[in-house]
């Protein structure tokens, strides 16, 4: 069963801002784990963790991305 609404993306539009933001919101607003959202959407947990850090208001941002 697919819980993550960020799964829906258009084919030529791989990982655009809106897609990343929807995925991050699954973690921040819907309390899904980073691991589960990353797995459901076929990207690495470490990259997704970077997205979560970048798109979280008030979190310090690293120059290493």
Buried (B, 14 or more C-beta within 10 A) or exposed (E): EEEBEBBEBEEEEEEEEEBBBBBBBBBBEEEBEBEBBBBBBEBEBEEBBBBBBEBEEEEEEEEEE
